[in-house]
Amino acid sequence: MTTAFRPPVSFELYPPRSDAAASALAGTIDRLAEVSPDFISVTYGASGSSRTSSLDVLRYILHHTNVDPMGHLTCVGSSHRQASSLIREFLDAGVLSFLALRGDAPAGLAEGEEFLGDLKSAGELVQLIHRVQAERVPYRETPVPGVPAARQLNTQRTKVRIAVAAFPNGHPRSRSTSQDIDTLLAKQAAGANLAITQLFFHADHYLSFVQQARQAGVEFPILPGIMPVTSPTRLRRILELTGEALPSGLAIELEVEPTEQGQREIGIDYAANLAAELIAGGAHGLHLYAFNEHDTVLQVLERSGLATTAPTRKTTREPAPAREPAREPAPARTPEPRNRT
């Protein structure tokens, strides 16, 4: 019997960039699926730089597991026609969950140079996803049971899940928490039905933000995003990318520990304690950044008391996810931060 997490847990992966990484990622997906996550999300590079491999990973999740695959989409560099075509491609592949992001400027872009394209905000992208799905699955007439030749309008469509970003410690371009919450309300009005937070290191930052969001009228679940920090180098990179304040206690522990294994244990314990505190404080669930390997995040769940395994692999096997031919990522790669509206 399959037992789902209560509360739900989800993971984030990024597309593989070599044969070896692709082979390893298939095994990682299978192991993550065994703990019955609510969904597994797959990042999508700026300007479609990982379009094919992202879709291949999503298809692998769809066809090899019982887990819902969530595709990332951004507003970067796309016309309405291009964005609509891409959304339709994801939907036609069977992907019905999305993380809609405004997106960050590509590296090397000159100051003030435009990079977004026709869509200027995550809210506009949310609306476009709903519109494409509505056009793709139009209303249909169906027979009326027991009434010969009678027809009725079928108004039910398959609904899509659309997540957006939230920022417990503020978006870099925001002037206040109130502005961040107003932006979240606008995303809700556009049709978003889930939020995943930017990284943070203290439970009260998340819990306070959620309380303020609820009081302002945000109704959908807000998942806390947790990234196990297993080395001083990774911590420095995370802070550089996200602008988060230095968690001094964690930073000191990582710096004084001389061994990589010891640093890894410190990072896992910190993330596990944070996860347990968040759940105790009423968090709807947990979203874990997996760095394309399963062992660390599964240990976080085990140490936080949330690990329940169940067989979720489908019996039909297909080739491992396709990949781009170059640019093997560094072992300690940090997923792209969600510093965007």
C-alpha positions in Angstrom: 0.0 0.0 0.0 1.3 3.4 -0.9 1.6 5.9 2.0 2.0 9.5 1.1 3.8 12.0 3.2 1.7 13.9 5.7 2.5 16.8 5.4 3.5 16.7 1.8 7.1 16.9 0.6 8.5 17.8 -2.8 11.9 18.0 -4.4 13.7 20.2 -7.0 16.1 18.9 -9.6 17.9 20.4 -12.6 18.5 18.9 -16.1 21.6 16.7 -16.5 24.4 18.0 -18.7 26.4 14.8 -19.4 25.9 11.1 -20.0 27.1 10.3 -16.5 24.8 12.9 -14.9 21.8 11.7 -16.9 22.4 8.1 -15.8 22.8 9.1 -12.2 19.7 11.3 -12.3 17.4 8.5 -13.4 18.5 6.5 -10.2 18.0 9.6 -8.1 14.5 10.1 -9.4 13.6 6.5 -8.7 14.9 6.8 -5.1 13.1 10.1 -4.5 9.9 8.6 -5.8 10.0 5.9 -3.3 9.1 8.4 -0.5 6.0 9.5 -2.3 6.6 13.2 -2.8 3.7 15.4 -3.8 5.7 16.5 -6.9 9.3 16.8 -8.3 10.1 20.0 -10.0 12.7 20.5 -12.8 14.4 23.8 -13.5 14.4 25.4 -16.9 17.3 27.5 -18.1 17.1 31.2 -19.1 16.0 31.7 -22.8 15.2 27.9 -23.1 18.8 26.8 -22.7 17.7 23.5 -21.1 14.3 23.1 -22.8 14.8 19.6 -24.3 16.5 18.1 -21.3 14.0 19.6 -18.9 11.2 18.1 -20.8 12.9 14.7 -21.0 13.4 14.7 -17.2 9.7 15.6 -16.7 8.7 12.8 -19.1 10.9 10.4 -17.2 9.1 11.3 -13.9 5.7 11.0 -15.6 6.3 7.6 -17.2 8.5 5.9 -14.5 6.9 7.0 -11.3 3.5 8.0 -9.8 4.9 11.4 -8.8 3.5 14.6 -10.4 6.2 16.3 -12.5 6.4 20.1 -12.2 8.0 22.2 -15.0 9.6 25.5 -14.4 8.7 28.3 -16.9 10.1 31.9 -17.0 9.2 35.1 -18.8 12.8 35.6 -20.0 13.2 36.4 -23.7 9.9 34.9 -25.1 7.2 36.4 -27.2 3.6 35.5 -26.4 3.6 33.1 -29.4 6.8 31.4 -28.2 5.6 31.2 -24.6 2.3 29.7 -25.7 4.0 27.2 -27.9 6.3 26.1 -25.0 3.4 25.8 -22.6 1.4 23.7 -25.1 4.5 21.5 -25.5 4.6 20.8 -21.8 0.9 20.2 -21.6 0.9 17.8 -24.6 3.7 15.9 -22.9 1.4 15.3 -19.9 2.8 18.0 -17.5 0.0 19.6 -15.6 2.0 21.4 -12.9 4.1 24.5 -13.4 6.3 26.9 -11.4 5.8 30.2 -13.1 8.7 32.7 -12.6 9.5 36.1 -13.9 13.1 35.0 -14.3 16.5 36.5 -13.8 18.5 38.4 -16.3 21.0 36.1 -18.3 24.6 36.4 -17.2 26.6 39.1 -19.0 23.6 41.3 -19.8 24.4 45.0 -19.8 22.9 47.2 -17.1 19.4 48.3 -18.1 19.2 46.0 -21.1 15.7 44.4 -21.6 15.5 40.6 -21.1 11.9 39.7 -20.4 10.1 39.6 -23.7 6.3 40.1 -24.0 5.5 38.7 -20.6 6.6 41.2 -17.8 5.6 39.3 -14.7 5.0 35.9 -13.2 1.3 36.8 -13.0 1.1 37.3 -16.7 2.7 33.9 -17.2 0.2 32.3 -14.8 -2.7 33.8 -16.8 -1.1 32.6 -20.1 -0.8 29.0 -18.8 -4.5 28.9 -17.9 -5.4 30.4 -21.2 -3.4 27.9 -23.2 -4.9 25.0 -21.3 -8.4 26.4 -21.8 -7.8 26.7 -25.6 -6.2 23.3 -25.7 -9.1 21.5 -23.9 -12.2 23.4 -25.1 -15.7 22.8 -23.8 -17.4 19.8 -25.3 -20.9 18.5 -25.7 -21.6 15.1 -24.3 -24.7 12.8 -24.4 -27.4 13.1 -21.7 -27.8 9.8 -20.0 -31.2 8.2 -20.6 -32.3 11.0 -23.1 -31.8 9.9 -26.7 -30.3 12.6 -29.0 -30.0 15.1 -26.2 -26.7 16.8 -25.6 -25.3 18.8 -22.7 -22.3 21.1 -22.4 -19.4 19.6 -20.5 -17.8 22.5 -18.7 -15.2 20.5 -16.8 -11.6 20.8 -17.8 -8.4 19.2 -16.4 -7.1 21.8 -14.1 -3.4 22.8 -13.9 -1.4 23.4 -10.7 0.6 26.7 -11.0 3.1 27.5 -8.3 4.8 30.9 -7.9 7.7 32.3 -5.8 7.3 33.8 -2.4 10.0 35.8 -0.4 9.9 35.5 3.4 12.9 37.9 3.7 11.9 40.2 0.9 12.6 40.3 -2.8 15.8 42.2 -3.7 13.7 44.7 -5.7 11.0 45.1 -3.1 10.7 48.0 -0.7 8.8 46.2 2.0 7.1 43.0 3.2 3.8 44.6 2.3 4.9 45.0 -1.3 6.0 41.3 -1.4 2.6 40.2 -0.1 0.8 42.5 -2.6 2.8 40.8 -5.4 1.7 37.4 -4.0 -1.9 38.5 -3.9 -1.6 39.6 -7.5 -0.3 36.2 -8.5 -3.2 34.6 -6.6 -5.7 36.8 -8.5 -4.0 35.7 -11.8 -4.8 32.1 -11.0 -1.8 30.7 -9.0 -2.7 28.1 -6.5 0.6 27.3 -4.7 3.7 29.2 -3.6 7.2 28.0 -2.9 9.5 30.3 -0.9 13.0 31.6 -1.5 15.6 30.1 0.8 15.8 31.2 4.4 17.6 29.9 7.5 15.3 30.6 10.4 11.8 29.2 10.9 10.4 32.4 12.4 11.2 34.2 9.1 8.8 31.9 7.2 6.2 31.6 9.9 5.9 35.3 10.3 5.7 35.9 6.6 2.9 33.3 6.2 0.9 34.8 9.1 1.1 38.2 7.4 0.2 36.8 4.0 -2.9 35.0 5.5 -4.0 38.2 7.2 -3.7 40.0 3.9 -5.9 37.4 2.1 -3.4 34.9 0.5 -5.2 31.6 0.6 -3.1 29.0 -1.3 -0.5 26.8 0.4 3.0 28.4 0.9 5.7 25.7 0.9 9.0 26.5 2.6 12.0 25.9 0.4 14.9 24.2 2.3 18.4 23.7 0.9 20.7 21.5 2.9 24.0 23.5 3.2 26.8 21.0 3.5 29.9 23.1 3.1 31.2 26.7 3.7 31.6 27.1 -0.1 28.0 26.2 -0.8 26.8 28.6 1.9 28.9 31.5 0.5 27.5 30.7 -3.0 23.9 30.6 -1.7 24.3 33.9 0.1 25.9 35.5 -3.0 23.0 34.4 -5.2 20.1 35.1 -2.9 21.2 38.1 -0.8 20.1 36.3 2.4 21.7 37.4 5.6 24.5 35.2 6.9 23.2 32.5 9.4 26.1 33.0 11.8 25.6 29.8 13.9 25.6 27.6 10.8 28.5 29.5 9.2 30.7 29.1 12.3 30.0 25.4 12.6 30.8 24.7 9.0 34.0 26.8 9.1 35.4 25.1 12.3 34.6 21.6 11.2 37.7 20.2 9.4 36.3 17.3 7.4 33.8 17.2 4.5 31.8 14.4 6.1 31.5 16.4 9.3 30.4 19.5 7.4 27.8 17.4 5.6 26.4 16.1 8.9 26.2 19.6 10.2 24.2 20.7 7.1 21.9 17.8 7.3 21.2 18.3 11.0 20.5 22.0 10.5 18.1 21.4 7.6 16.4 18.6 9.6 15.9 20.7 12.7 14.6 23.6 10.5 12.2 21.2 8.8 10.8 19.9 12.1 10.4 23.4 13.5 8.5 24.5 10.4 6.1 21.6 10.5 5.6 22.1 14.2 4.8 25.7 13.4 2.1 24.8 10.9 3.9 24.7 7.5 1.8 23.1 4.8 4.7 20.9 3.7 8.4 21.0 2.7 10.1 21.7 -0.6 13.7 20.4 -0.7 16.5 21.3 -3.2 18.1 17.9 -4.0 21.2 19.0 -5.9 20.4 16.0 -8.2 21.3 13.5 -5.6 18.9 11.8 -3.2 20.9 10.8 -0.1 21.2 14.2 1.6 17.6 15.2 1.3 16.3 11.8 2.3 18.5 12.0 5.4 17.0 15.4 6.2 13.5 13.8 6.1 14.6 10.8 8.2 16.2 13.0 10.9 13.2 15.4 10.9 10.8 12.5 11.5 9.1 12.8 8.1 10.5 9.8 6.2 8.0 7.3 5.0 8.9 5.1 2.1 6.5 3.5 -0.4 6.9 1.8 -3.8 5.9 4.3 -6.4 7.9 3.2 -9.5 5.9 2.3 -12.6 6.7 -1.0 -14.3 7.2 0.4 -17.8 10.8 1.5 -18.3 12.0 4.0 -20.8 15.4 5.4 -21.6 17.1 7.6 -19.1 16.5 11.4 -19.5 18.2 13.0 -22.4 20.9 15.6 -21.8 22.9 18.3 -23.3 26.3 17.3 -24.6 28.5 19.6 -22.6 29.1 21.7 -19.5 29.2 19.0 -16.7 28.1 20.8 -13.5 30.4 21.1 -10.6 29.6 18.6 -7.8 28.4 21.3 -5.4 26.3 23.2 -7.9 23.7 25.4 -6.3 20.3 25.5 -8.1 19.4 28.8 -9.6 17.9 31.0 -6.8 14.3 32.2 -7.0 15.1 35.9 -6.7 12.4 36.9 -9.1 8.8 37.9 -9.0 
